[in-house]
């Protein structure tokens, strides 16, 4: 069960990357894609020694995650941020499940530094749909490259961190594209990693956040007029009285 840990990071954060020790897993690899954030190529001198590291100019995290998909040579790929700490035992269990159940994407769960689950996860194995996977995080995903590469499925580079207007939702759109290709995607209730609590995916504080989230549903349900509105109603109604006032809920539904 060969696996690549696909780290994607910026040149400015490269020195803090701490990859897992894989002595017990000789067929597991670490791959690092580094982005400069500018038109110049990144300086890779701060990279930990002995890793496979590739540098790319420009901005947009989905671009370097897509490079990880293209460059990885193993069957499985788990996406990684530079501040993630992985549970190797649980990752092995997750991959075993994928092998036995022909799973193209497994979505696991993560904890924060206080050992608390980062969000409310299902308590049992659950088939992913476009209506239950909008809160997915990239570092919770393991993919079977032998299933997704032949279908040329990648992250939509018009979304995600580093994109001016639509700087979130790339994980959800990726899952939706896999579902549109009739690939098997599941949530598996196992903790894959520890990740700091703060995240761009938790923001609702501005008009820009709300509009960006609204546009994600248009892309996820591309080609359908009514479903994006229904999805925004279903997702937004859970946030009324929390992150959204009723007025902002209506603005969210109608992309205002």
C-alpha positions in Angstrom: 0.0 0.0 0.0 2.4 2.7 -1.3 1.6 6.2 0.0 2.8 9.7 -0.6 2.5 12.5 1.9 2.0 15.4 -0.4 3.0 18.6 1.4 2.1 21.9 -0.1 3.6 25.1 1.3 5.0 28.5 0.7 8.7 29.3 0.5 8.3 31.5 3.6 7.0 28.5 5.6 9.3 25.8 4.2 11.7 25.8 7.2 9.0 24.8 9.7 7.9 21.7 7.8 8.4 18.5 9.9 7.6 15.4 7.9 6.8 12.1 9.6 9.5 9.6 10.3 8.7 6.7 7.9 11.3 4.1 9.1 8.5 1.5 9.6 7.0 2.2 6.2 9.6 1.8 3.4 7.0 2.2 0.7 5.7 5.5 2.0 7.2 8.7 0.6 7.3 12.4 1.3 6.8 14.9 -1.6 6.9 18.6 -1.1 5.6 21.2 -3.5 6.7 24.8 -2.7 5.2 28.0 -4.1 7.0 31.3 -4.1 3.9 33.5 -4.0 5.5 35.7 -6.7 6.7 35.5 -10.3 10.1 34.2 -9.3 11.0 30.6 -8.5 11.2 29.8 -4.8 14.4 29.3 -2.9 14.3 25.7 -1.7 17.5 25.8 0.5 15.4 25.7 3.8 13.8 22.3 2.9 14.6 19.4 5.2 17.3 17.2 3.8 16.5 14.0 2.0 13.1 15.0 0.7 11.7 15.1 -2.8 11.1 18.9 -3.2 9.7 20.8 -6.2 9.4 24.6 -6.5 6.8 26.6 -8.5 6.3 30.3 -9.1 3.0 32.1 -8.6 0.2 31.9 -6.0 -2.7 29.6 -5.3 -2.5 26.5 -3.1 -4.6 24.4 -5.5 -1.9 24.8 -8.2 0.7 23.1 -6.0 -1.7 20.5 -4.7 -2.4 19.6 -8.3 1.4 19.3 -8.8 1.5 16.8 -5.9 -1.2 14.8 -7.7 0.8 14.8 -10.9 4.2 14.1 -9.4 3.3 11.4 -6.8 4.2 7.9 -8.1 2.5 5.9 -5.4 -1.0 4.4 -5.4 -2.3 6.6 -2.5 -1.7 10.3 -1.7 -2.6 12.1 1.5 -2.6 15.9 1.3 -0.5 17.7 3.9 0.0 21.2 5.3 3.3 22.2 6.8 1.6 22.4 10.3 0.0 19.0 10.4 1.1 16.1 12.6 0.0 12.7 11.2 -1.1 9.5 13.0 0.7 6.8 11.0 -1.1 3.9 12.6 -4.5 5.3 11.8 -3.5 6.2 8.3 -2.5 2.6 7.7 -5.9 1.5 8.9 -7.6 4.0 6.6 -5.7 2.8 3.6 -6.6 -0.8 4.4 -10.2 0.2 4.4 -9.8 1.9 1.0 -8.2 -1.2 -0.5 -11.0 -3.5 0.7 -13.8 -1.2 -0.4 -12.5 0.3 -3.7 -12.5 3.8 -2.3 -11.3 6.6 -4.5 -11.3 9.2 -1.7 -11.4 8.7 2.1 -12.2 11.6 4.3 -11.0 11.2 7.9 -11.1 13.4 10.9 -8.6 15.6 12.7 -8.0 16.9 16.2 -6.6 20.2 17.4 -3.7 20.8 19.8 -6.0 20.2 22.8 -6.8 16.7 21.4 -10.4 17.8 20.6 -12.1 17.0 17.3 -11.9 20.1 15.1 -15.6 19.8 14.0 -18.7 17.7 14.4 -18.0 14.5 12.4 -20.3 11.6 11.7 -19.9 8.7 14.1 -20.0 5.9 11.5 -18.8 5.3 8.0 -20.8 7.5 5.7 -21.0 7.8 1.9 -20.1 11.3 0.8 -22.6 13.3 -1.2 -22.7 16.9 -2.4 -24.9 17.6 0.7 -22.7 16.3 3.4 -19.1 17.1 2.4 -18.9 20.9 2.3 -16.8 21.1 5.5 -14.0 18.8 4.2 -10.4 19.9 4.8 -7.6 18.9 2.4 -5.4 17.4 5.1 -8.3 15.0 6.0 -8.2 13.5 2.5 -6.6 10.3 1.2 -7.0 9.6 -2.5 -6.4 6.6 -4.8 -4.3 8.1 -7.6 -4.9 5.1 -9.8 -8.6 6.0 -9.9 -8.5 9.7 -10.2 -5.5 10.2 -12.5 -7.1 8.3 -15.5 -10.1 10.6 -15.2 -7.9 13.8 -15.0 -9.6 15.1 -11.9 -7.7 17.9 -10.2 -8.5 20.8 -7.8 -10.2 23.7 -9.5 -7.5 26.3 -9.6 -10.1 29.1 -9.6 -10.8 28.4 -5.9 -8.7 28.0 -2.8 -6.2 30.0 -0.7 -4.4 32.5 -2.8 -7.3 33.2 -5.2 -8.6 36.7 -4.7 -12.3 36.3 -4.7 -13.0 32.6 -4.2 -10.3 31.7 -1.6 -12.0 28.6 -0.1 -14.2 25.7 -1.1 -11.6 23.9 -3.2 -11.8 20.7 -1.2 -15.6 20.5 -1.5 -15.5 21.1 -5.2 -12.8 18.4 -5.6 -15.1 15.9 -3.9 -18.0 17.0 -6.0 -16.0 16.4 -9.2 -15.1 12.9 -8.0 -18.8 12.2 -7.2 -19.7 13.4 -10.7 -17.3 10.9 -12.1 -19.1 8.1 -10.1 -16.2 7.4 -7.9 -16.6 6.0 -4.4 -16.0 8.6 -1.7 -16.6 8.0 2.0 -16.1 9.5 5.4 -14.3 7.1 7.8 -14.4 8.0 11.5 -10.7 7.7 12.2 -8.3 10.5 13.3 -5.6 11.0 10.7 -3.8 14.0 12.1 -3.5 16.9 14.4 -4.0 20.4 13.0 -4.0 23.8 14.7 -7.5 25.0 15.5 -7.4 28.3 13.5 -8.2 27.8 9.8 -9.3 29.9 6.8 -12.2 27.4 6.4 -13.8 28.6 9.6 -14.3 32.3 8.6 -17.7 33.8 8.1 -16.9 37.3 9.4 -17.2 39.5 6.2 -19.2 40.0 3.1 -16.2 38.6 1.2 -16.4 35.3 3.2 -20.1 34.9 2.6 -19.9 35.6 -1.2 -17.0 33.3 -1.6 -18.9 30.5 0.0 -22.0 31.2 -2.0 -20.0 31.0 -5.3 -18.6 27.6 -4.3 -22.1 26.0 -4.6 -22.5 27.4 -8.1 -19.4 25.6 -9.1 -20.2 22.4 -7.2 -23.6 22.1 -8.9 -22.4 23.4 -12.3 -25.0 23.2 -15.0 -28.0 23.1 -12.6 -30.0 26.3 -11.9 -31.9 25.4 -8.7 -29.6 23.1 -6.7 -27.0 25.8 -5.8 -29.8 27.8 -4.1 -31.2 24.7 -2.3 -27.7 23.8 -1.1 -27.1 27.3 0.2 -30.4 27.2 2.0 -29.6 23.9 3.6 -26.1 24.9 4.6 -26.9 28.4 5.6 -29.9 27.6 7.7 -27.6 25.8 10.1 -25.6 28.9 10.6 -28.5 31.3 11.5 -28.0 32.7 15.0 -24.4 31.5 14.9 -22.2 32.8 12.1 -25.2 34.4 10.2 -28.0 36.7 11.0 -31.2 36.1 9.1 -30.5 39.0 6.8 -27.1 37.7 6.0 -28.6 34.2 5.5 -30.8 35.7 2.7 -27.7 37.5 1.2 -25.8 34.2 1.3 -28.6 32.3 -0.6 -28.8 35.0 -3.2 -25.1 35.8 -3.4 -25.4 39.3 -2.2 
